[in-house]
Amino acid sequence: MIVLFLLFNGIPQKTVASIINYTDRQVRNIRDQFENSNGDFPQEGKKRGRKKKEEMNEVFRAKPNNFRAAYL
């Protein structure tokens, strides 16, 4: 919460990171998490990353050669 207090009082992100001994990315993630929430902080993280191969293969299940051609 001190991170948000400093950021919204105009302190630059890199300065906040060095004062609190966080990385710049950690401070950015905290700010983004707050900005994307509806006032309920902290917000649960969304699923990220790529889909599993099985899910991608369902599209190309009828013709397996299409899958290979699409990604070459």
N, CA, C and O atoms as a MOPAC input file, in Angstrom:
PM7 MOZYME 1SCF
protein

 N      0.81300 1    -1.18900 1     0.00000 1
 C      0.00000 1     0.00000 1     0.00000 1
 C      0.86300 1     1.26100 1     0.00000 1
 O      0.46500 1     2.28500 1    -0.55700 1
 N      2.02500 1     1.19400 1     0.61200 1
 C      2.91700 1     2.35400 1     0.59600 1
 C      3.37200 1     2.64700 1    -0.83600 1
 O      3.62000 1     3.79700 1    -1.20000 1
 N      3.47600 1     1.58400 1    -1.63900 1
 C      3.85900 1     1.76200 1    -3.04500 1
 C      2.81700 1     2.61600 1    -3.74500 1
 O      3.15900 1     3.56500 1    -4.45000 1
 N      1.55000 1     2.28500 1    -3.55400 1
 C      0.47600 1     3.04900 1    -4.19200 1
 C      0.44600 1     4.48500 1    -3.68500 1
 O      0.23900 1     5.41600 1    -4.46300 1
 N      0.65000 1     4.66300 1    -2.39900 1
 C      0.66100 1     6.00500 1    -1.82700 1
 C      1.73600 1     6.86300 1    -2.48800 1
 O      1.47900 1     8.00500 1    -2.86700 1
 N      2.92800 1     6.31600 1    -2.62300 1
 C      4.02200 1     7.08000 1    -3.23000 1
 C      3.76900 1     7.34900 1    -4.71000 1
 O      4.01800 1     8.45300 1    -5.19400 1
 N      3.27300 1     6.33400 1    -5.43300 1
 C      3.02800 1     6.51100 1    -6.86500 1
 C      1.97200 1     7.57900 1    -7.12800 1
 O      2.14300 1     8.42100 1    -8.01000 1
 N      0.89100 1     7.54700 1    -6.36800 1
 C     -0.19200 1     8.49000 1    -6.61900 1
 C      0.08600 1     9.86700 1    -6.03200 1
 O     -0.71500 1    10.78400 1    -6.21500 1
 N      1.19400 1    10.02700 1    -5.33700 1
 C      1.63600 1    11.35300 1    -4.91100 1
 C      2.72300 1    11.89600 1    -5.82400 1
 O      3.38900 1    12.87300 1    -5.48400 1
 N      2.90700 1    11.27700 1    -6.96600 1
 C      3.79100 1    11.82100 1    -7.98600 1
 C      5.23800 1    11.38000 1    -7.91200 1
 O      6.07100 1    11.90600 1    -8.65000 1
 N      5.56800 1    10.43200 1    -7.04800 1
 C      6.94500 1     9.93400 1    -6.97300 1
 C      7.16700 1     8.99500 1    -8.16000 1
 O      6.33600 1     8.11800 1    -8.39800 1
 N      8.25100 1     9.14700 1    -8.90300 1
 C      8.50200 1     8.27600 1   -10.05600 1
 C      8.64300 1     6.80200 1    -9.65800 1
 O      9.06100 1     6.46900 1    -8.54900 1
 N      8.28200 1     5.94900 1   -10.59300 1
 C      8.27400 1     4.50200 1   -10.35000 1
 C      9.64800 1     3.97300 1    -9.95700 1
 O      9.75300 1     3.15300 1    -9.04500 1
 N     10.69300 1     4.42500 1   -10.62300 1
 C     12.04600 1     3.94400 1   -10.30700 1
 C     12.48700 1     4.38800 1    -8.91600 1
 O     13.18600 1     3.65200 1    -8.21900 1
 N     12.08200 1     5.58100 1    -8.51600 1
 C     12.41700 1     6.06800 1    -7.17900 1
 C     11.71200 1     5.23900 1    -6.11700 1
 O     12.30800 1     4.87900 1    -5.10200 1
 N     10.42800 1     4.93400 1    -6.35800 1
 C      9.66800 1     4.10100 1    -5.41900 1
 C     10.32600 1     2.73500 1    -5.29500 1
 O     10.45400 1     2.20100 1    -4.19300 1
 N     10.74200 1     2.17200 1    -6.42200 1
 C     11.37300 1     0.85100 1    -6.41200 1
 C     12.65400 1     0.86600 1    -5.58600 1
 O     12.91300 1    -0.06900 1    -4.82900 1
 N     13.44900 1     1.91000 1    -5.72500 1
 C     14.71500 1     1.95000 1    -4.98200 1
 C     14.49500 1     2.22300 1    -3.49500 1
 O     15.22700 1     1.69600 1    -2.65600 1
 N     13.49500 1     3.04100 1    -3.15900 1
 C     13.21800 1     3.33900 1    -1.75000 1
 C     12.74700 1     2.08700 1    -1.01700 1
 O     13.18600 1     1.81200 1     0.09900 1
 N     11.85200 1     1.33000 1    -1.65000 1
 C     11.22300 1     0.18400 1    -0.98100 1
 C     12.00700 1    -1.10100 1    -1.22500 1
 O     11.66000 1    -2.14800 1    -0.67900 1
 N     13.04600 1    -1.03600 1    -2.02800 1
 C     13.88400 1    -2.19300 1    -2.33500 1
 C     13.10700 1    -3.25600 1    -3.11000 1
 O     13.26500 1    -4.45400 1    -2.87600 1
 N     12.26000 1    -2.79400 1    -4.04400 1
 C     11.55800 1    -3.66000 1    -4.98700 1
 C     12.19800 1    -3.45100 1    -6.34900 1
 O     12.88900 1    -2.45800 1    -6.57700 1
 N     11.96200 1    -4.39300 1    -7.25000 1
 C     12.39400 1    -4.17000 1    -8.62700 1
 C     11.38200 1    -3.25400 1    -9.30200 1
 O     10.25300 1    -3.10100 1    -8.83400 1
 N     11.80100 1    -2.65200 1   -10.40000 1
 C     10.92200 1    -1.76900 1   -11.16200 1
 C      9.69100 1    -2.53600 1   -11.63800 1
 O      8.58400 1    -1.99900 1   -11.65500 1
 N      9.89000 1    -3.78300 1   -12.02200 1
 C      8.78000 1    -4.61000 1   -12.50400 1
 C      7.77200 1    -4.90300 1   -11.39300 1
 O      6.56700 1    -4.90700 1   -11.64500 1
 N      8.24500 1    -5.14800 1   -10.16700 1
 C      7.33200 1    -5.40800 1    -9.04900 1
 C      6.45000 1    -4.19200 1    -8.78400 1
 O      5.25200 1    -4.33000 1    -8.53700 1
 N      7.04700 1    -3.00000 1    -8.83600 1
 C      6.28000 1    -1.77600 1    -8.62000 1
 C      5.26100 1    -1.60000 1    -9.74100 1
 O      4.11400 1    -1.23700 1    -9.48100 1
 N      5.66500 1    -1.85200 1   -10.97800 1
 C      4.75600 1    -1.72600 1   -12.11400 1
 C      3.59500 1    -2.70700 1   -11.99100 1
 O      2.45200 1    -2.35900 1   -12.28500 1
 N      3.88700 1    -3.93800 1   -11.55500 1
 C      2.82600 1    -4.92900 1   -11.39600 1
 C      1.83700 1    -4.51300 1   -10.31400 1
 O      0.63200 1    -4.70200 1   -10.47400 1
 N      2.32800 1    -3.95300 1    -9.22400 1
 C      1.43600 1    -3.48700 1    -8.15400 1
 C      0.54400 1    -2.36300 1    -8.67100 1
 O     -0.66000 1    -2.35600 1    -8.41600 1
 N      1.13400 1    -1.41400 1    -9.39600 1
 C      0.35100 1    -0.30300 1    -9.94200 1
 C     -0.68800 1    -0.80100 1   -10.94100 1
 O     -1.84400 1    -0.38000 1   -10.89300 1
 N     -0.28400 1    -1.69900 1   -11.84800 1
 C     -1.21600 1    -2.22600 1   -12.84700 1
 C     -2.33800 1    -3.01600 1   -12.19300 1
 O     -3.49200 1    -2.93500 1   -12.61500 1
 N     -1.99800 1    -3.77600 1   -11.16800 1
 C     -2.99700 1    -4.57300 1   -10.46900 1
 C     -4.04300 1    -3.66200 1    -9.82300 1
 O     -5.23300 1    -3.97900 1    -9.82600 1
 N     -3.60200 1    -2.54700 1    -9.27800 1
 C     -4.53300 1    -1.60000 1    -8.66000 1
 C     -5.37700 1    -0.89700 1    -9.71200 1
 O     -6.58600 1    -0.74500 1    -9.53600 1
 N     -4.74900 1    -0.46400 1   -10.81100 1
 C     -5.47800 1     0.27100 1   -11.84400 1
 C     -6.52000 1    -0.59900 1   -12.53000 1
 O     -7.54700 1    -0.08700 1   -12.97400 1
 N     -6.28100 1    -1.90400 1   -12.62700 1
 C     -7.21600 1    -2.80000 1   -13.30000 1
 C     -8.29100 1    -3.34100 1   -12.36400 1
 O     -9.20200 1    -4.03900 1   -12.81000 1
 N     -8.19800 1    -3.03000 1   -11.07600 1
 C     -9.20000 1    -3.52500 1   -10.12900 1
 C    -10.34800 1    -2.52400 1   -10.04100 1
 O    -10.24000 1    -1.39200 1   -10.51100 1
 N    -11.43800 1    -2.95700 1    -9.43700 1
 C    -12.59800 1    -2.08000 1    -9.26200 1
 C    -12.62200 1    -1.48900 1    -7.86000 1
 O    -13.69800 1    -1.27400 1    -7.30300 1
 N    -11.48800 1    -1.23100 1    -7.29500 1
 C    -11.41000 1    -0.72700 1    -5.93300 1
 C    -11.21900 1    -1.83900 1    -4.92300 1
 O    -10.85300 1    -1.58200 1    -3.77600 1
 N    -11.46400 1    -3.06900 1    -5.33600 1
 C    -11.21600 1    -4.21500 1    -4.46700 1
 C     -9.77300 1    -4.63700 1    -4.68000 1
 O     -9.45500 1    -5.28300 1    -5.67900 1
 N     -8.92400 1    -4.29000 1    -3.77700 1
 C     -7.50200 1    -4.56400 1    -3.95300 1
 C     -7.05300 1    -5.51000 1    -2.86400 1
 O     -7.43000 1    -5.28200 1    -1.71400 1
 N     -6.29000 1    -6.54000 1    -3.11700 1
 C     -5.72100 1    -6.91700 1    -4.40800 1
 C     -6.68100 1    -7.74600 1    -5.25400 1
 O     -7.55900 1    -8.44000 1    -4.74200 1
 N     -6.48600 1    -7.65000 1    -6.54600 1
 C     -7.29200 1    -8.39400 1    -7.49800 1
 C     -6.62300 1    -9.73300 1    -7.76700 1
 O     -5.39700 1    -9.82000 1    -7.82500 1
 N     -7.41800 1   -10.76100 1    -7.92800 1
 C     -6.85300 1   -12.06900 1    -8.25500 1
 C     -6.24900 1   -12.01500 1    -9.65300 1
 O     -6.79000 1   -11.36600 1   -10.54800 1
 N     -5.13600 1   -12.69400 1    -9.83000 1
 C     -4.48200 1   -12.71400 1   -11.12600 1
 C     -5.25000 1   -13.54500 1   -12.13100 1
 O     -5.89400 1   -14.53600 1   -11.78400 1
 N     -5.17100 1   -13.12700 1   -13.37200 1
 C     -5.82600 1   -13.87400 1   -14.44000 1
 C     -4.87500 1   -14.93800 1   -14.95100 1
 O     -3.66400 1   -14.86100 1   -14.73900 1
 N     -5.43500 1   -15.93300 1   -15.62700 1
 C     -4.58000 1   -16.96400 1   -16.20700 1
 C     -3.78400 1   -16.34800 1   -17.34600 1
 O     -4.32700 1   -15.62100 1   -18.17700 1
 N     -2.51900 1   -16.64100 1   -17.37300 1
 C     -1.66100 1   -16.13000 1   -18.44200 1
 C     -0.86800 1   -17.27000 1   -19.03000 1
 O     -0.89400 1   -18.38900 1   -18.51800 1
 N     -0.18000 1   -16.98800 1   -20.08200 1
 C      0.64600 1   -18.00800 1   -20.71400 1
 C     -0.03900 1   -18.58400 1   -21.93700 1
 O     -1.16800 1   -18.22600 1   -22.27100 1
 N      0.66700 1   -19.47600 1   -22.58900 1
 C      0.09700 1   -20.03000 1   -23.80300 1
 C     -0.80900 1   -21.19800 1   -23.48600 1
 O     -0.74600 1   -21.79300 1   -22.41000 1
 N     -1.65200 1   -21.50600 1   -24.45400 1
 C     -2.58000 1   -22.61200 1   -24.26500 1
 C     -1.83100 1   -23.92400 1   -24.35600 1
 O     -0.76200 1   -24.00600 1   -24.96100 1
 N     -2.40200 1   -24.94400 1   -23.75000 1
 C     -1.78900 1   -26.25800 1   -23.84700 1
 C     -1.90100 1   -26.75700 1   -25.27700 1
 O     -2.80900 1   -26.36000 1   -26.00800 1
 N     -0.99100 1   -27.61900 1   -25.67500 1
 C     -0.98200 1   -28.10500 1   -27.04500 1
 C     -2.25500 1   -28.86900 1   -27.38500 1
 O     -2.71400 1   -28.81600 1   -28.52600 1
 N     -2.84500 1   -29.59300 1   -26.40000 1
 C     -4.06000 1   -30.34400 1   -26.68000 1
 C     -5.17600 1   -29.40200 1   -27.12100 1
 O     -5.93700 1   -29.72000 1   -28.03400 1
 N     -5.27100 1   -28.24100 1   -26.47000 1
 C     -6.31400 1   -27.28900 1   -26.82900 1
 C     -6.09200 1   -26.75800 1   -28.23500 1
 O     -7.05300 1   -26.57100 1   -28.98100 1
 N     -4.85700 1   -26.51500 1   -28.60600 1
 C     -4.57200 1   -26.01200 1   -29.94600 1
 C     -4.79400 1   -27.09200 1   -30.98900 1
 O     -5.22900 1   -26.79600 1   -32.10200 1
 N     -4.50200 1   -28.34400 1   -30.64700 1
 C     -4.64700 1   -29.43000 1   -31.60600 1
 C     -6.10300 1   -29.72400 1   -31.92800 1
 O     -6.38100 1   -30.29500 1   -32.98200 1
 N     -7.03700 1   -29.36100 1   -31.07000 1
 C     -8.44300 1   -29.63100 1   -31.33300 1
 C     -8.90300 1   -28.95200 1   -32.61200 1
 O     -9.75900 1   -29.48500 1   -33.31800 1
 N     -8.36100 1   -27.80800 1   -32.91700 1
 C     -8.73600 1   -27.09100 1   -34.12800 1
 C     -8.27900 1   -27.85500 1   -35.35900 1
 O     -8.97400 1   -27.86200 1   -36.37500 1
 N     -7.13900 1   -28.48900 1   -35.28400 1
 C     -6.53900 1   -29.14200 1   -36.43800 1
 C     -6.67600 1   -30.65900 1   -36.38300 1
 O     -5.96900 1   -31.35800 1   -37.10900 1
 N     -7.56200 1   -31.18600 1   -35.54500 1
 C     -7.64500 1   -32.62700 1   -35.33400 1
 C     -8.02300 1   -33.37100 1   -36.61400 1
 O     -7.54700 1   -34.48500 1   -36.83500 1
 N     -8.86900 1   -32.78000 1   -37.46300 1
 C     -9.31600 1   -33.46900 1   -38.67200 1
 C     -8.16500 1   -33.66200 1   -39.65300 1
 O     -8.04200 1   -34.72500 1   -40.26200 1
 N     -7.32800 1   -32.65200 1   -39.81000 1
 C     -6.21600 1   -32.73200 1   -40.75900 1
 C     -4.92000 1   -32.37900 1   -40.03300 1
 O     -4.58900 1   -31.19900 1   -39.91700 1
 N     -4.18000 1   -33.37200 1   -39.54400 1
 C     -2.96800 1   -33.06800 1   -38.77700 1
 C     -1.89800 1   -32.34400 1   -39.58200 1
 O     -1.06100 1   -31.65700 1   -38.99500 1
 N     -1.89700 1   -32.47300 1   -40.90400 1
 C     -0.88000 1   -31.79500 1   -41.71100 1
 C     -1.08400 1   -30.27900 1   -41.70800 1
 O     -0.12800 1   -29.52600 1   -41.89000 1
 N     -2.32400 1   -29.82900 1   -41.50400 1
 C     -2.58000 1   -28.38900 1   -41.45000 1
 C     -1.87100 1   -27.74500 1   -40.27100 1
 O     -1.37900 1   -26.62100 1   -40.36900 1
 N     -1.82000 1   -28.45700 1   -39.16300 1
 C     -1.15500 1   -27.92600 1   -37.97400 1
 C      0.32200 1   -27.68600 1   -38.25700 1
 O      0.87500 1   -26.65200 1   -37.88200 1
 N      0.95400 1   -28.64400 1   -38.91700 1
 C      2.37200 1   -28.51700 1   -39.22600 1
 C      2.59100 1   -27.37700 1   -40.21400 1
 O      3.52800 1   -26.59600 1   -40.05200 1
 N      1.74400 1   -27.26900 1   -41.23000 1
 C      1.91200 1   -26.24700 1   -42.25600 1
 C      1.66700 1   -24.84800 1   -41.69200 1
 O      2.30000 1   -23.88300 1   -42.12000 1
 N      0.75700 1   -24.74200 1   -40.74200 1
 C      0.41900 1   -23.43200 1   -40.19500 1
 C      1.54900 1   -22.85400 1   -39.35400 1
 O      1.64600 1   -21.63400 1   -39.21500 1
 N      2.39400 1   -23.69300 1   -38.79600 1
 C      3.43900 1   -23.21500 1   -37.89700 1
 C      4.84100 1   -23.37400 1   -38.45800 1
 O      5.81400 1   -23.26900 1   -37.71000 1
 N      4.97000 1   -23.62400 1   -39.74500 1
 C      6.30600 1   -23.70900 1   -40.36100 1
 C      6.69600 1   -22.40200 1   -40.97300 1
 O      7.78400 1   -22.28400 1   -41.53500 1

